[in-house]
């Protein structure tokens, strides 16, 4: 994918404004039970390493390696020829262009996936769940920030029984969808702290285990 295509569809950068979403439908008792299961799963997730494939609204694709180290850290290394690197740490999300050697930094709180990096995840209060769907062994939970529904929405897709995060979809304020699918998922792995440290020159190196 050309760089300008992927830059316009990054799933982690702030979402654009649009008219507010419709009021969320009432959740059933089963929905609330499944939301509690999702909260427990996410709060119990310490580290994750996986391959990812990103598909944009226009069909453009990219892939790479994703790392999550809760709370607070996330990293997306895009495979060549894409020169992009995304890192979340210390309350900030950095988008780094390896060719231009140019960083762009935004608050984690302004990104849709920032919800997953919280110390304690609660899908209530300042987060509103607008729908819970179950189909063919998969569980989908769609949500948005309660006080900023206009920024868009995030759908988390889990394999059910046992619960495992497999995919997320970001719909931005203009209705454009970006889908990220995970594979070769490993959890509870040891990760290198330097891979998430903007101030450590080693952050540009491919991530390795912290052995």
Residue pairs with C-beta under 8 A, 6 or more apart in sequence:
1 56
1 60
1 61
1 62
1 82
2 60
3 82
3 83
3 84
3 97
5 56
5 58
5 60
6 54
6 56
6 60
6 62
6 78
6 82
6 84
7 84
8 56
9 54
9 56
9 57
9 58
9 60
9 176
9 178
10 84
10 86
10 95
10 178
11 54
11 112
11 113
11 168
11 170
11 178
11 180
12 74
12 76
12 86
12 88
12 93
12 95
12 111
12 112
12 113
13 93
13 95
13 106
13 111
14 106
14 110
14 111
14 151
15 112
15 151
15 152
15 170
15 172
15 173
16 151
16 152
16 172
16 173
16 174
17 150
17 151
17 173
18 150
18 151
18 152
18 172
18 173
18 174
18 175
19 150
20 149
20 150
21 130
21 144
21 149
21 150
21 153
24 128
24 129
24 130
24 131
25 130
25 131
27 35
27 129
27 132
30 132
31 129
31 132
34 132
34 134
34 139
34 141
35 123
35 124
35 129
35 132
35 141
37 163
38 123
38 139
38 141
38 156
38 158
38 163
39 121
39 122
39 123
41 158
41 163
41 164
41 165
42 70
42 116
42 121
42 165
43 120
43 121
45 68
45 70
45 165
45 187
46 69
46 70
46 187
46 188
47 67
47 68
47 69
47 70
47 187
47 188
47 189
47 190
47 191
48 66
48 67
48 68
48 165
48 185
48 186
48 187
48 189
49 65
49 66
49 67
49 68
49 185
49 186
49 189
49 191
50 65
50 66
50 182
50 183
50 184
50 185
50 186
51 63
51 64
51 65
51 66
51 182
51 183
51 184
52 63
52 64
52 65
52 66
52 76
52 180
52 181
52 182
52 183
53 61
53 62
53 63
53 180
53 181
53 183
54 61
54 62
54 63
54 178
54 179
54 180
55 61
55 178
55 179
55 180
55 181
56 176
56 178
57 176
57 177
57 178
62 78
62 79
62 82
62 84
63 78
63 79
64 76
64 77
64 78
64 79
64 82
65 76
65 77
65 79
65 206
65 207
66 74
66 75
66 76
66 77
66 180
66 182
67 73
67 74
67 75
67 76
67 191
67 195
67 196
67 207
68 74
68 116
68 117
69 191
69 196
70 116
70 117
71 117
71 118
71 119
72 88
72 89
72 90
72 91
72 108
72 117
72 119
73 87
73 88
73 89
73 117
73 196
74 86
74 87
74 88
74 113
74 116
74 117
74 196
75 85
75 86
75 87
75 88
75 195
75 196
75 207
76 84
76 85
76 86
76 87
77 85
77 206
77 207
78 84
78 85
83 97
83 98
83 99
83 100
84 95
84 96
84 97
84 98
85 95
85 96
85 98
85 204
86 93
86 94
86 95
86 96
87 93
87 94
87 96
87 195
87 196
87 198
87 203
88 94
88 108
88 111
88 113
88 114
88 117
88 196
89 196
89 197
89 198
90 198
91 107
91 108
91 109
92 105
92 106
92 107
92 108
92 198
93 105
93 106
93 107
93 108
93 110
93 111
93 114
94 103
94 104
94 105
94 198
95 103
95 104
95 105
95 106
96 102
96 103
96 104
96 204
97 103
98 204
103 198
107 114
108 114
108 117
112 151
112 152
112 153
112 154
112 170
113 154
113 168
113 170
115 121
115 127
115 143
115 145
115 154
123 129
123 141
123 143
125 146
126 145
126 146
126 147
127 143
127 144
127 145
127 146
128 143
128 144
128 145
128 146
128 149
129 141
129 142
129 143
130 142
130 143
130 144
130 153
131 140
131 141
131 142
132 139
132 140
132 141
132 142
133 139
133 140
133 142
134 140
134 160
137 159
137 160
137 161
138 157
138 158
138 159
138 160
138 166
139 157
139 158
139 159
139 160
139 163
140 155
140 156
140 157
140 158
141 155
141 156
141 158
142 153
142 154
142 155
142 156
143 153
143 154
143 155
143 156
144 151
144 152
144 153
144 154
145 151
150 173
151 172
151 173
152 170
152 171
152 172
152 173
153 170
153 171
154 168
154 169
154 170
154 171
155 168
155 169
155 171
156 165
156 167
156 168
157 165
157 166
157 167
157 168
157 169
158 164
158 165
158 166
159 166
164 185
165 182
165 185
166 181
166 182
166 185
167 179
167 180
167 181
167 182
168 179
168 180
169 177
169 178
169 179
169 180
170 177
170 178
170 180
171 177
172 178
189 209
190 209
190 210
190 211
191 207
191 209
191 210
192 202
192 207
192 208
192 209
192 210
193 210
194 200
194 202
194 203
195 202
195 203
195 205
195 207
195 208
196 203
197 203
